[in-house]
């Protein structure tokens, strides 16, 4: 994703996010602590150890444990290609999306492609899955995973969630997992989502949201932003932006506390484009 503002601060934020997730794509580390899946404390690789150091948190078993805590099941972890689950999510949007065979699905910020591959099983070979990510290293990783998978109806496109490389009214369902919070142009993200959805299409997003406004010291901290908490919008803001974009039947369902020191929760964001 990218940020629409051209000021230096916004540009620095974008560069920081891209650099962090490029490193994660290369090392396979998740952005959230993998040794404590139940408390959901989130941290970037830089908050654990230097990327590439042998003592980093890269641990497939821990990532699997954390994924199970977020609502995935063992079959999900077994059936997705190796290397697609980077432990970057804060929920399981595929589980709540109620996907149907033949649907066209778009994943905003698709990372290694984990949710895309799970969605591909739900929609079947007659469906279509598109993952969009702004980080070339993530796209490379996801495409390699796709080549090693059995799914011919999954593709990954380099692009920004504020300027989606997707045609108007071609998507039935939009998924996203702990990514929208990274954008400083969230209203534009929802406008783009509305544009590409077919009439009657829906959003099924897992993300971190704030239950009250965050202090500037948190919102302006690059490490907090990279760790998915600094950019968390409030529930009121999200509801307002969804309505302004044209969505109806919007709902934000809190699923669990995320940190002990900040008013951040994991939540499910649902909305529909009028038929």
N, C-alpha and C positions, 0 to 999 in steps of 0.2 A: 504494500500500500504506500501511498505518498501523502503529503500534506499540501493543501492548496495554498496556504499562506507562503509568501516569498520572503518573509523576514528571516534574519539570520538564526534566531532562536528556533524557529520551526524547521529550518533546513538542518540545523544541528541535530534536532530530535529525530528527524527522518534518517539521517546518516547513522546515528547511534543505534536505532532499531534495526536497520538493515545490517549493520556490522555484527550486532549480537546474534541475529538469526542466521546470518551466513556462517558464523562460527558453529552454531548449533547444528546446522545442516552438515557441516564437515566432520564434526566430532560425534554426532548422534546423541548429544546430551540434551535432556529436557531443561526447560527454564524453571521448573518448579522442583523443590526438594523431593527427591525420590525415596528418602529413607523415612518419611513420615506421611504416608498417604492419607491418614485420617484427619490431620489438622490442616491440610491443604496450604501450608505456608509456602509462599512463592518467592523464588529468588532466581536471579540470572546466574549463568555460569561464572561470571566474574565475582559474584558474591560467595561462591564456594571455593573454587581454585582456578588457577590460570588455565585457559583453554589449551588443551593439548598435553597438560601435565598428567602423569599416570595416576595421580591421586584424585582426579576429578570425579564427579558424581555419575559418570556414564555407567549404567548398571541395568541391563535389560530386565533382570528379575525384579528390581525395585520399580522400574517403569511399569511393568506388568501389574505389580501389586497396586500401584497408584491408580492405574487405569481401571482395575476392578473396583476400587473405592469410588471412582467417578461414575460408575454405572455400566461399564462395559462387562461382557461376560467372557468366559474362557474360550468359547467358540470364536468370538470376535478376534481375540488375540492370536488364535491358532490359524485362522483363515486369511488374515491380512498378510501381505508380503513382509518378510523380514526387513527391518530397517524403516518401515513406514510409520511406526509408532514411536514418536520422539518424546512422549510425555508432556506435550505442550498445552493440553486442553484443561478445561475447568468443568466439563460436563460431557454428556453424550447426546449431541443433537440428533444423531441418526435414530436413536431409540425413541425419541418423542415426535419425530417428523411424520410418522405413519406413511412411509413411502409406498407407492404402488407400482406394479409392473408397468414398464413402458414410459415412466416419467423421465423428464429431463431435470437434472439436479445440478446446482452450482454451489461450490464450496468457496467461501471468501477466506483467503489466507490459508490455503490448503496444506502448507508445510510438506511433510513427507508423504502425504496422500492417505493417511490412515482412515479418516472418515470417508474419503472418496471410495476407497475399496470396499468399505462396509456398505456404503450406499449402493454400490454396483451390484452387490448380491441381492439387495432388496428390489431394485428396478428390473433386474434381469437383462438379457442381451438385447432386448428391444428398447431399452432405456438408454439414456446418455448421461454421463457424469463429466463435468468440467470443473477442474480445480484451478483457481487463480491465486498467484502469489507474486509479490514484488521482488523476491530475492532470487537471483539466478541460481545460486547454489541449492536452494530448496527445490526449484523447478528441476534442476539436473537430478537431484536425489529422487524426487517423485517419479520422473520419467524412467529412471533406471529401475525403480520398484515396479513400475507398470510393465516394463519389458520382461521382468521376471515373473509377472503374474499371469493369470489366465483370463484377465479382463481386457477384451478388445474395445469396450465401449467407455473407457476412461481416458481422458486426455488432460494435460496440464498446460496452462497458458501463463506466460510471464505478463504481469499487468498489475494495475493498482486498483484497489477496491473502490476508490473514488472515481475512477475512469475505467470501467470494466470493458475488457476486450470481448464483449458479448453483444449480439444483436438485440434489438428491441423485441420484447414480448416472445421470447423463445424458451423461457425457463418455467418449470412448474413449481419447484421448491428450491429455496436458498437456505443452505446450511452455513454455519460459521462456529468456530470453537475457540473462544478466548482471543479474538483478533480485533474486533471492532474497537475495543478499548485503546488499541495502539494508534488509532487514527486521531488526528486533531481536527478533522473535518467530518465528524460523524453525521451531521445533517446531509452532507453530500453523499455519504455512503448509502444512506437510506433512500435518497432520491435515485441513485443509480440502481439500487436493488429494485425499486418500484418500476423503473424503466424496463428492465430486462425480464421481469416477471410477466407471464401471460395473465390475462384477466382471470381472477379466481385463484391465482398462485399464492404461495404462502412463504413466510419466513419461519425458520425454526433455528434459533440462535442460542448457543450457550456462551455466556460471557460473565465478566466480573463487573458489578455495579456498586455504586456508593449509596448507602442509605442516608447520608447527609453530605453536604459539600466538604471536600477535602481541603486542608490548609494549603496555602501556596507553596510551602516548603516541600510538600509531598508532590503536588502537581508539577513543580518545576525541577524535580530531581530526576535526572536522566536514568539513573539505575531503577528508580521506582516505576518510571514509564516503561522501560524495557521489561521489567518484571510483571507487567500487566496490571499494576495497581494505581500508578500515578495518573493514568489517563482515564480511570473509571468514571463514567458519567453517573449522575444521580438518576433515580427512577423517574422523577418528574421530568427531567430533561429528555430522557429517552422516550417517554410517552408523548411529549410535545413534538419531538422530531419525527416520530413515526406518523403522527396525525398530519403534520405539515407536509410530509412527503406524499400523503394520499392514502395511507394504510387505514384499514378498519379492523375492528375486533382485536385491537392490540392488547396484550397482557404481558406482565412481567412477574414471573413466579420465582420467589426466593427459594433456593434449594439448600443452602447451607452457609454457615459462617466461613470466611476464608482466612482472615487474620485476626489475631487477638488485639493488635495495637491500632488497627484502622477500621473505620466503618465500611468495610468491603465484604460483600457476599457474592457467592456464585448464584447465578439466576438463569432462567430460561425466558427468552424473549420471543413471543409469538405474535404474528400479525398476518393479515390477508390483504391482497389487492382486490378491490371490488370486481365482481364478475361482470 
